[in-house]
Amino acid sequence: MNPKTSSNPGGTDAPRLIAIPHQEKLYSACFRTFQDCMSVSSPLVVSVINTIFGTHHDPASQVIFEDGAFQVVAGCCLQILPICILDTKDGVETPVRYCIGFQPYLDAESFIELYSAAFCQGWNARVEEGDIIHLRYPYAAIICLWDPEDMGDMITINATGQNGEACQPFQINIVTLFQRTLEENAEGLLPLLPLEILRYQDRLIPTATA
């Protein structure tokens, strides 16, 4: 579309410019597209999981969105996506849980928020053996658009229990969308492609204001 094209072909009204949305609104719109893709296509969800965590789930696996999927954490721009994939091996279905955070910029609070969400999901999947309770923590990752250069590919949360005892370290994968090439994202993170417009926003829309 030509941004200077009249909205009434053949008419005499003055040409109108396309309004460039605020960056936060543009991000929200792109995320809704990503959410829709993840909600309607199980193979796409499995592809994203396999790409982020290096797993090999069958694309035909059943995908279940846990309670609170796509929730926005209060006071934080982090979006939480609890996902359960029913992995079938030897005719037996085994639930494998994942907890993905999604945000434009990475910040320290995101790790704690994601850990808390994963803890709740792990509690829902707990196994009780007598007086011992085992929590099956989900795999966890944060997808962000931009990322500080000194941040690695994984961060470890060292939590403590109510009595100060050390809990099992909790690892969170970090996926920086724009440090991957467009081709890499298209291969495994197809639902995230709508966000690619943000990678080139400053180049394509130099007059846009943040």
GIPE-V579165 format. One record per residue. N is the residue number from 0. OMEGA is omega in radians with two decimals (none if undefined). NEAR is the number of other C-alpha atoms within 12 Angstrom. Layout:
# GIPE-V579165
N;OMEGA;NEAR + N;OMEGA;NEAR
This chain:
# GIPE-V579165
0;3.06;8 + 1;-3.08;10 + 2;3.13;13 + 3;-3.14;15 + 4;3.12;17 + 5;3.12;17 + 6;-3.13;17 + 7;-3.11;12 + 8;3.12;11 + 9;-3.11;10 + 10;-3.10;10 + 11;-3.12;11 + 12;-3.08;12 + 13;3.12;13 + 14;-3.12;16 + 15;3.08;14 + 16;3.07;13 + 17;3.13;15 + 18;3.11;14 + 19;-3.09;19 + 20;3.05;19 + 21;-3.04;17 + 22;-3.14;22 + 23;3.11;19 + 24;3.12;16 + 25;3.10;25 + 26;-3.13;29 + 27;3.14;24 + 28;3.12;20 + 29;-3.13;27 + 30;3.11;35 + 31;3.08;21 + 32;3.09;20 + 33;3.13;29 + 34;3.13;29 + 35;3.13;19 + 36;-3.12;24 + 37;-3.08;31 + 38;-3.01;25 + 39;-3.07;18 + 40;3.10;23 + 41;3.11;27 + 42;3.11;25 + 43;3.11;31 + 44;-3.13;39 + 45;3.12;39 + 46;3.12;32 + 47;3.13;38 + 48;-3.12;42 + 49;-3.12;23 + 50;-3.07;25 + 51;-2.99;35 + 52;3.13;31 + 53;3.12;15 + 54;-3.09;19 + 55;3.09;19 + 56;3.07;30 + 57;3.12;21 + 58;-3.14;23 + 59;-3.12;18 + 60;3.09;27 + 61;-3.13;25 + 62;3.13;34 + 63;3.05;26 + 64;-3.12;30 + 65;3.09;29 + 66;3.11;17 + 67;3.13;19 + 68;-3.14;26 + 69;3.09;28 + 70;3.08;24 + 71;-3.11;23 + 72;-3.12;24 + 73;3.10;12 + 74;-3.10;10 + 75;-3.13;23 + 76;-3.10;26 + 77;3.04;34 + 78;-3.11;36 + 79;3.13;38 + 80;3.01;40 + 81;-3.08;43 + 82;3.07;37 + 83;3.07;36 + 84;3.09;35 + 85;-3.11;25 + 86;-3.10;24 + 87;3.09;19 + 88;-3.12;12 + 89;3.09;7 + 90;-3.13;8 + 91;3.12;9 + 92;3.10;15 + 93;3.11;18 + 94;3.06;26 + 95;-3.01;33 + 96;3.13;37 + 97;3.11;44 + 98;-3.06;44 + 99;3.01;43 + 100;-3.07;45 + 101;3.13;45 + 102;-3.12;38 + 103;-3.12;35 + 104;-3.13;27 + 105;3.04;32 + 106;-3.01;26 + 107;-3.12;20 + 108;-3.11;21 + 109;-3.11;35 + 110;3.14;37 + 111;3.14;28 + 112;-3.12;33 + 113;3.10;46 + 114;3.13;36 + 115;3.12;26 + 116;3.13;38 + 117;3.11;40 + 118;3.12;30 + 119;3.13;24 + 120;3.09;33 + 121;3.12;31 + 122;3.11;19 + 123;-3.13;22 + 124;-3.06;23 + 125;3.07;19 + 126;-3.12;15 + 127;3.11;13 + 128;-3.07;9 + 129;3.13;7 + 130;-3.10;7 + 131;3.11;9 + 132;3.10;14 + 133;3.09;18 + 134;3.10;22 + 135;-3.14;23 + 136;3.07;33 + 137;2.94;37 + 138;-3.09;37 + 139;3.11;43 + 140;3.02;45 + 141;3.03;45 + 142;3.10;44 + 143;-3.13;34 + 144;-3.14;34 + 145;-3.00;26 + 146;3.06;24 + 147;-3.06;19 + 148;-3.09;11 + 149;3.14;10 + 150;-3.12;18 + 151;-3.12;16 + 152;-3.11;23 + 153;3.07;22 + 154;-3.11;26 + 155;3.08;22 + 156;3.08;26 + 157;-3.08;18 + 158;3.08;20 + 159;3.14;13 + 160;-3.09;11 + 161;-3.11;8 + 162;3.10;8 + 163;3.14;9 + 164;-3.12;11 + 165;3.08;13 + 166;3.11;18 + 167;3.13;17 + 168;-3.09;16 + 169;-3.07;29 + 170;3.14;26 + 171;3.07;35 + 172;3.08;33 + 173;3.12;35 + 174;3.13;37 + 175;-2.98;33 + 176;-3.00;37 + 177;2.96;28 + 178;3.01;23 + 179;3.10;25 + 180;3.08;16 + 181;-3.13;21 + 182;3.11;16 + 183;3.13;20 + 184;-3.14;27 + 185;-3.09;21 + 186;-3.05;19 + 187;-3.08;28 + 188;-3.06;35 + 189;-3.13;29 + 190;-3.13;32 + 191;-3.09;43 + 192;3.10;29 + 193;-3.13;28 + 194;-3.13;36 + 195;3.12;31 + 196;-3.14;23 + 197;3.13;31 + 198;-3.05;27 + 199;-3.04;16 + 200;-3.10;21 + 201;-3.12;15 + 202;-3.07;11 + 203;-3.08;13 + 204;-3.04;20 + 205;-3.10;11 + 206;-3.12;13 + 207;3.13;18 + 208;-3.12;15 + 209;none;16
